[in-house]
């Protein structure tokens, strides 16, 4: 069974996080052996990431879990469980266990941590890995001034005092690893992590902050305290790969997210995100750590992809144990649900018109996917698409003047409009995308897209050429419209495109585009392509897939989808039941202004 089928949506999001970073030379991990030690939830998350990467990229890696059996996994050629004493030859040894000791609140805890460091380094002396990755903590820096962000060689209070025991602990651990590496000739790279946001019970932020939130317990924050940098688990694991592949040996690197938060700032964020009242008291919550600079790691290309607020929302939901599909709820100033209700009204109007005139149409794109996978809108989707065969599309346009309600505008009637497809806009509303907001003379209301599916050549070079020419002409129109240069990833083609743009007026380019899209309209080719949509270069598909419509549940109504929806969705998305990662579930459009006016309850 593939690993992705064994993980919940949050575990999977973390496991595949490294694949979002295109700068990492992941192929260098081919046929390598990585051992992970620590015996914690973080340990398991690292193992999942390595195995998912191995499975996805076919790297033929060997992954070893040191002393920790993982219930969801069984041992095979790629994954084994070994004790420290059983290790022989490994390329990478990852020690994650110390990151869970952010607070050494007793002599016993302190001594247990030091004993573990001695045990691990003694074993590494015999194994001599190519590279050891030590996950340490920014608590090592001590207690800097309130506004200070520390770099790798700056220590605010290195004194050995009981009040500074966490700093002393991590200094000792790092020194033990560095000394063993120097003595026994193996390399150590240290990653000092900021306060980790993750639903892992061993972590301080989970025990002190997230768990009380999920159990509706009162939270009290300190009124004063230095700022602390936070880091979501996905970005820590991505940084770990930088440590394996790009960071220098015997070097230390800080790892932290964007923005630093004092206790009072975290209290304000807590009220904002979760709607809970918080208390303020001198003995209130302070997270161990400090504000840190991560410039050293960023110069190698690493950067955090999940901000602190998003990380807190994800981790809190993951800790609650709910299997409900996660999404960010603050999109569009909290109006995403209202936008979707408005779009549903749009869809019902299109359905009314098409039923009346017996025009065959289907839900398209993400709206079709939402119908099949969610029986309505994809929870984070912010637009709606319908599609038709060319002849139905033209019949639909012909009846619109008499059928559209007075509060809906067909944007095709606007002189300033140059979209290749039809946009229906809701009057007296504003939903300006980053693109359409450039044009003051363009209707910028809430919109629904209507797209035609056109015929193309049966096969071979003629088919490829037809779709390529359609795509190029559409780009010519779009770039001429927005006044930007061509970027065809080829200097010669881009230059030719810019010359053509300069010679021909926009209206002429549009006619060329439309003629190209409909070139095969009177031919019985048996194949179609997405001439107006974003899938123009995905290839052709059989016309029979759109031969018949069936009505299915969609929110509070029924709307039509292709009878061969499984084949069509597989063509569009591959494994269409696999949702985008949790941390990416934001709305798809960059909205610069939104005003639903009287239609906020449409």
C-alpha positions in Angstrom: 0.0 0.0 0.0 1.4 3.4 -0.9 2.5 5.5 2.1 0.1 8.3 1.2 -2.8 5.9 1.9 -1.5 5.3 5.5 -1.1 8.9 6.6 -3.8 11.4 7.6 -4.1 14.7 5.8 -1.7 16.5 8.2 1.0 13.8 8.2 0.9 13.7 4.4 1.2 17.5 4.2 4.4 17.3 6.2 5.7 14.2 4.4 5.6 15.8 1.0 6.7 19.3 2.1 10.2 18.9 0.7 8.9 18.2 -2.8 7.7 21.9 -2.9 11.3 23.1 -2.8 12.7 23.0 -6.3 16.2 24.1 -5.3 17.2 20.9 -3.5 19.3 18.4 -5.4 17.2 15.5 -4.1 18.7 13.1 -6.7 21.9 13.1 -4.6 20.0 10.9 -2.1 19.8 8.1 -4.6 20.9 4.8 -3.1 21.8 6.5 0.2 21.1 5.2 3.7 19.5 7.4 6.3 19.1 6.5 9.9 16.7 8.5 12.1 17.0 8.6 15.9 15.0 10.2 18.6 12.0 8.1 19.5 9.4 10.9 19.2 6.6 12.1 16.9 9.2 14.3 15.2 11.3 11.1 14.6 8.3 9.5 12.9 7.6 12.6 10.8 11.1 12.5 9.4 10.9 8.8 8.6 7.6 9.5 6.8 9.2 12.3 4.8 12.2 10.1 3.7 10.0 7.2 2.7 7.5 9.4 0.8 10.4 11.1 -1.0 11.9 7.7 -1.8 8.6 6.4 -3.1 7.8 9.4 -5.2 11.2 9.9 -6.7 12.2 6.3 -6.9 15.5 7.0 -5.2 16.2 3.5 -3.9 17.1 4.8 -0.5 17.4 2.7 2.7 15.7 4.3 5.7 16.4 3.0 9.2 14.4 3.9 12.3 16.7 3.7 15.3 15.1 2.0 18.2 11.5 3.0 17.2 8.9 0.8 15.6 6.3 2.8 13.8 2.8 1.1 13.8 1.8 2.3 10.3 4.9 0.9 8.7 6.3 -2.6 8.2 9.9 -3.6 7.5 10.9 -4.2 3.9 13.7 -3.4 1.5 13.3 0.3 2.0 12.6 0.5 5.7 14.0 -1.3 8.7 14.2 -0.9 12.5 17.5 -1.3 14.2 19.0 -0.5 17.6 22.0 1.8 17.9 24.3 -1.1 18.5 23.1 -2.8 15.3 24.0 0.1 12.9 26.9 -0.5 10.6 27.2 1.8 7.6 25.0 4.8 7.1 25.3 7.9 4.9 23.2 10.2 7.1 22.4 9.9 10.8 19.6 12.3 11.9 19.3 12.9 15.7 15.9 14.5 16.5 15.3 13.5 20.1 16.9 16.5 21.9 14.5 19.0 20.3 11.9 17.6 22.6 13.9 18.8 25.7 13.3 22.5 25.4 12.9 22.8 29.1 15.2 21.0 31.5 13.1 21.5 34.5 14.9 19.0 36.8 18.3 17.5 37.4 16.9 14.1 36.3 15.8 15.4 32.9 19.1 17.2 32.4 21.1 14.2 33.2 19.0 11.9 31.1 19.6 14.2 28.1 23.3 14.2 28.6 23.4 10.4 29.0 21.5 10.1 25.7 24.0 12.3 24.0 26.9 10.2 25.3 25.2 7.0 24.2 24.5 8.2 20.7 27.9 9.7 20.1 29.6 6.5 21.4 27.7 4.5 18.8 28.5 7.0 16.0 32.2 6.7 16.8 32.0 3.1 15.6 29.6 3.7 12.7 31.3 6.9 11.3 28.4 8.2 9.2 29.2 10.4 6.2 27.2 13.2 7.9 25.4 13.6 11.2 22.5 16.0 11.4 21.9 17.2 15.0 18.5 19.0 15.6 19.2 21.4 18.4 17.2 24.3 19.8 17.5 28.1 19.7 17.1 27.9 23.4 20.9 27.4 23.3 21.3 31.2 23.1 20.0 32.0 26.5 18.0 35.1 27.3 18.8 38.1 25.0 17.4 41.5 25.2 13.7 41.8 24.2 14.2 43.2 20.7 17.4 41.2 19.8 17.5 38.5 17.1 20.6 36.3 17.5 22.8 34.8 14.8 24.7 31.6 15.0 27.8 32.8 17.0 26.0 35.2 19.4 25.1 34.0 22.9 23.1 36.3 25.1 23.8 34.6 28.4 26.0 31.6 28.3 26.5 31.5 32.1 25.9 28.3 33.9 23.0 29.4 36.1 19.9 27.4 37.2 17.6 30.0 35.6 19.3 29.4 32.3 19.3 25.6 32.4 17.9 25.0 28.9 20.7 27.0 27.3 23.2 25.1 29.3 21.7 21.8 28.3 21.8 22.5 24.6 25.3 23.9 24.8 26.4 20.7 26.5 24.7 18.5 23.9 26.2 20.4 21.0 29.6 20.2 22.6 29.4 16.5 23.1 28.5 15.9 19.5 31.2 18.3 18.2 33.8 16.7 20.5 32.9 13.2 19.4 33.0 14.2 15.7 36.5 15.7 16.1 37.8 12.7 18.1 36.3 10.0 16.0 36.4 11.6 12.5 32.8 12.0 11.5 31.0 15.2 10.4 28.2 17.0 12.3 26.0 19.7 10.9 23.8 21.3 13.6 20.4 22.8 12.9 19.1 25.0 15.7 15.3 25.0 15.5 13.1 27.8 16.7 10.0 26.8 18.7 8.4 24.1 16.6 4.7 24.3 15.8 3.3 20.7 15.4 0.7 18.5 17.0 3.4 16.5 18.7 2.8 15.8 22.4 6.5 16.0 23.3 6.9 19.6 22.1 6.7 22.5 24.5 4.3 24.5 22.3 1.9 21.5 22.1 1.9 20.9 25.9 1.8 24.5 27.0 -0.3 26.1 24.2 -2.0 23.8 21.6 -3.3 21.1 24.0 -5.0 23.6 26.3 -6.7 25.2 23.3 -8.1 21.9 22.1 -9.4 21.1 25.6 -11.0 24.5 26.0 -8.8 25.3 29.0 -8.0 28.9 29.9 -4.8 30.3 28.6 -2.8 32.9 30.4 0.1 34.8 28.9 3.0 36.7 30.5 2.7 40.5 30.1 6.4 40.8 29.3 9.1 38.7 27.8 11.4 38.5 24.9 10.2 37.7 21.4 10.4 34.2 20.2 10.7 32.9 16.6 8.3 30.0 15.7 8.7 27.4 13.0 6.1 25.1 11.4 7.1 21.4 11.2 7.0 21.3 7.4 9.8 24.0 7.2 11.9 22.3 9.8 11.9 19.1 7.8 12.7 20.9 4.5 15.6 22.6 6.3 16.8 19.2 7.4 17.2 18.2 3.7 19.2 21.4 3.3 21.4 20.2 6.1 21.9 16.9 4.4 22.6 18.2 0.9 23.8 21.8 1.0 24.9 22.8 4.5 28.6 22.7 5.3 30.0 20.1 7.7 30.9 21.2 11.2 28.7 24.3 10.8 25.6 25.6 12.8 22.5 27.0 11.1 19.5 28.7 12.6 16.0 27.6 11.4 13.0 29.8 12.0 9.8 31.1 10.5 8.9 34.6 9.4 8.1 37.0 12.2 8.8 37.1 15.9 6.2 37.1 18.7 6.3 38.2 22.3 3.9 36.6 24.8 1.4 39.5 24.4 1.7 39.3 20.6 1.0 35.5 20.8 -2.0 36.3 23.0 -3.4 38.7 20.4 -2.9 36.1 17.6 -4.6 33.5 19.8 -7.7 35.7 20.2 -7.7 36.5 16.5 -7.3 32.9 15.2 -9.4 30.9 17.7 -11.8 33.5 19.1 -10.9 32.7 22.7 -10.4 35.1 25.6 -6.9 34.9 27.2 -5.6 36.1 30.5 -2.5 38.1 31.3 -0.4 37.3 34.5 3.2 37.4 35.5 3.4 33.6 35.7 1.7 33.2 32.3 2.9 31.4 29.2 6.4 32.0 27.9 7.8 29.8 25.3 11.5 28.9 25.6 13.7 30.2 22.9 14.4 33.6 21.4 14.3 35.6 18.2 16.8 34.4 15.7 18.3 35.3 12.3 18.2 32.6 9.7 20.1 34.5 7.0 22.9 31.8 6.9 20.5 29.1 5.8 18.4 31.4 3.6 21.6 32.2 1.5 21.6 28.5 0.5 18.0 29.0 -0.9 15.9 27.8 2.0 12.9 29.8 3.1 9.9 29.0 5.2 6.7 28.4 3.3 4.2 28.2 6.1 3.7 31.3 8.2 3.2 31.2 12.0 -0.5 31.9 11.9 -1.2 29.2 9.3 1.0 26.8 11.3 -0.9 27.3 14.5 -4.3 26.8 12.7 -3.1 23.6 11.1 -1.5 22.1 14.2 -4.5 22.9 16.4 -6.9 21.2 14.0 -4.5 18.2 13.6 -4.4 17.9 17.4 -8.1 17.9 17.7 -8.2 14.5 15.9 -11.0 15.5 13.5 -11.0 13.9 10.1 -12.9 16.8 8.6 -11.2 18.2 5.5 -9.1 21.1 6.7 -9.2 24.5 5.1 -8.2 28.1 6.1 -11.4 29.8 7.1 -10.3 33.5 7.0 -10.2 33.8 3.2 -11.7 36.8 1.5 -12.2 38.7 4.8 -14.3 35.8 6.0 -16.6 36.0 3.0 -15.6 32.8 1.1 -18.8 31.1 2.1 -20.8 34.1 0.9 -18.8 34.1 -2.4 -19.7 30.4 -2.9 -23.4 31.0 -2.2 -23.3 33.7 -4.8 -21.6 31.4 -7.3 -24.3 28.8 -6.6 -26.9 31.3 -7.5 -25.0 31.9 -10.8 -24.9 28.2 -11.5 -28.6 27.9 -10.9 -29.3 30.7 -13.4 -27.1 28.9 -16.0 -29.0 25.7 -15.3 -32.3 27.4 -15.7 -31.4 28.9 -19.1 -29.9 25.7 -20.4 -32.8 23.5 -19.3 -35.3 26.0 -20.9 -33.5 25.9 -24.3 -32.3 22.3 -24.1 -28.6 23.3 -24.2 -26.3 20.6 -23.0 -23.7 21.8 -20.5 -21.5 20.4 -17.7 -19.8 21.6 -14.6 -16.1 22.1 -15.5 -12.7 22.2 -13.9 -12.6 22.6 -10.2 -16.4 22.9 -10.0 -16.7 19.5 -11.6 -14.1 18.1 -9.3 -15.9 19.6 -6.3 -19.2 17.9 -7.4 -17.6 14.5 -7.5 -15.3 14.7 -4.5 -17.2 17.1 -2.2 -20.8 17.1 -3.6 -20.4 20.8 -3.9 -17.7 23.4 -4.0 -14.1 22.4 -3.1 -14.0 24.0 0.4 -11.3 26.5 -0.6 -12.5 27.1 -4.1 -13.4 30.7 -5.0 -14.7 30.4 -8.6 -17.1 28.4 -10.8 -16.7 27.0 -14.3 -19.1 25.4 -16.7 -18.2 23.9 -20.1 -20.1 23.2 -23.4 -19.4 21.8 -26.8 -18.9 24.6 -29.3 -22.3 24.4 -30.9 -24.0 24.5 -27.5 -21.7 27.3 -26.4 -22.8 29.4 -29.4 -26.5 28.6 -28.8 -26.1 29.6 -25.1 -24.5 33.0 -26.1 -27.4 33.6 -28.6 -30.1 33.3 -25.9 -28.2 35.3 -23.2 -29.5 38.7 -24.2 -33.1 37.6 -23.5 -32.5 35.3 -20.6 -29.9 36.9 -18.3 -31.4 38.6 -15.2 -30.9 42.4 -15.2 -28.3 42.1 -12.4 -25.9 39.8 -14.5 -23.7 41.2 -17.2 -22.2 39.2 -20.1 -18.6 40.6 -20.2 -18.3 39.7 -23.9 -20.4 42.8 -24.6 -17.6 45.1 -23.1 -15.2 46.7 -25.5 -12.4 46.4 -22.9 -12.8 42.7 -22.5 -10.4 40.3 -24.3 -10.9 37.0 -22.5 -11.0 34.0 -24.9 -14.0 32.6 -23.0 -17.3 34.1 -21.6 -17.4 35.7 -18.1 -20.7 36.4 -16.5 -20.4 39.1 -13.9 -22.7 40.0 -11.1 -23.6 43.8 -11.1 -23.1 45.9 -8.0 -20.4 43.6 -6.7 -16.6 43.8 -6.8 -14.2 40.8 -6.9 -11.1 42.2 -8.4 -8.3 39.8 -9.1 -4.7 41.0 -9.4 -5.0 40.9 -13.2 -8.5 42.5 -13.7 -7.9 45.2 -11.2 -5.5 46.8 -13.7 -8.4 47.8 -16.0 -10.7 50.5 -14.6 -13.0 50.2 -17.6 -13.6 46.5 -17.0 -16.5 45.0 -15.0 -14.9 43.6 -11.9 -17.9 41.8 -10.2 -18.2 38.3 -9.0 -17.8 36.0 -12.0 -18.6 32.6 -13.5 -16.7 31.3 -16.5 -18.3 29.6 -19.4 -15.9 27.7 -21.7 -16.2 25.8 -25.0 -14.6 22.5 -25.7 -13.5 22.5 -29.4 -12.6 19.8 -31.9 -9.0 19.2 -32.9 -7.2 17.0 -35.4 -7.5 13.2 -34.9 -3.9 12.5 -34.0 -0.2 13.1 -34.7 1.6 16.2 -35.7 -1.5 18.1 -36.9 -3.1 17.7 -33.4 0.0 18.8 -31.6 0.5 21.8 -33.9 -3.1 22.8 -33.6 -3.0 22.9 -29.8 0.4 24.6 -29.7 -0.8 27.3 -32.1 -3.9 27.9 -30.0 -1.8 28.3 -26.9 0.6 30.7 -28.5 -2.1 32.9 -30.0 -3.8 33.0 -26.6 -0.6 34.1 -25.0 -0.1 36.8 -27.7 -3.6 38.2 -27.0 -3.1 38.1 -23.2 0.4 39.7 -23.4 -0.8 42.4 -25.8 -3.7 43.1 -23.6 -1.7 43.5 -20.4 1.3 45.1 -22.0 3.9 42.6 -21.0 6.6 40.9 -23.1 6.4 37.4 -24.4 8.1 34.7 -22.3 8.0 31.4 -24.2 11.1 30.0 -22.5 12.8 30.4 -25.9 14.5 33.7 -26.8 13.8 33.3 -30.6 10.1 32.4 -30.2 9.7 35.2 -27.6 11.3 37.7 -30.0 9.0 36.6 -32.9 6.0 36.9 -30.6 6.9 40.4 -29.6 7.3 41.4 -33.2 3.9 39.9 -34.1 2.4 41.8 -31.2 3.9 45.0 -32.3 2.6 44.6 -35.9 -1.0 43.4 -35.4 -3.8 45.2 -33.5 -5.4 43.3 -30.6 -8.6 42.8 -32.5 -6.7 41.1 -35.3 -4.9 38.8 -32.9 -8.2 37.9 -31.3 -9.7 36.9 -34.7 -6.6 34.8 -35.4 -7.0 33.1 -32.0 -10.7 32.4 -32.4 -10.2 31.0 -35.9 -7.5 28.7 -34.6 -9.6 27.4 -31.8 -12.5 26.6 -34.2 -10.4 25.3 -37.1 -11.8 21.8 -37.0 -15.4 22.7 -36.0 -16.9 21.2 -39.2 -14.8 18.0 -39.2 -15.7 14.7 -37.7 -12.5 14.1 -35.8 -14.0 12.4 -32.7 -11.6 14.3 -30.4 -11.8 17.5 -28.4 -9.5 19.8 -26.5 -9.8 22.5 -23.8 -9.4 25.4 -26.3 -10.4 28.2 -23.9 -9.3 26.8 -20.5 -6.0 26.2 -18.7 -5.7 22.7 -20.0 -5.1 23.6 -23.7 -1.8 21.8 -23.7 -2.9 18.7 -21.7 -3.8 17.0 -24.9 -6.9 15.8 -26.7 -9.6 13.5 -25.3 -12.4 11.5 -26.9 -15.5 13.4 -27.9 -17.7 10.6 -26.4 -16.7 11.6 -22.9 -18.9 14.7 -23.3 -21.7 12.9 -25.2 -24.1 12.7 -22.2 -24.8 14.6 -19.0 -26.0 13.2 -15.7 -27.3 15.3 -12.8 -25.6 14.9 -9.4 -25.9 16.5 -6.0 -24.2 19.9 -5.7 -24.7 21.8 -2.5 -28.5 22.1 -2.2 -29.4 21.3 -5.8 -28.5 19.0 -8.6 -26.3 20.0 -11.6 -24.9 18.2 -14.6 -21.6 16.5 -15.0 -20.3 14.3 -17.9 -21.5 10.7 -17.6 -17.9 9.7 -18.2 -16.7 11.9 -15.4 -14.2 9.5 -14.0 -12.3 9.3 -17.4 -12.5 13.1 -17.8 -11.3 13.9 -14.3 -8.5 11.4 -14.6 -7.4 13.2 -17.8 -7.5 16.6 -16.1 -6.0 15.7 -12.7 -4.6 12.2 -12.6 -5.5 11.0 -9.1 -8.4 13.5 -8.7 -9.4 12.2 -5.3 -6.0 13.3 -3.9 -6.5 16.8 -2.5 -3.8 19.5 -2.5 -1.7 19.6 0.7 -3.2 21.0 3.8 -0.8 24.0 4.0 -1.7 25.1 0.5 -5.5 25.2 0.9 -5.9 28.9 0.4 -8.1 30.4 -2.2 -6.7 30.3 -5.7 -7.1 34.0 -6.8 -5.1 37.0 -5.6 -8.0 39.3 -4.7 -7.2 43.0 -4.3 -10.8 44.1 -3.5 -14.0 42.5 -2.6 -17.4 43.9 -2.0 -20.5 41.7 -2.3 -22.9 44.6 -1.6 -26.6 43.5 -1.5 -25.6 40.0 -2.8 -23.8 39.0 0.4 -26.8 36.8 1.2 -27.6 36.0 -2.5 
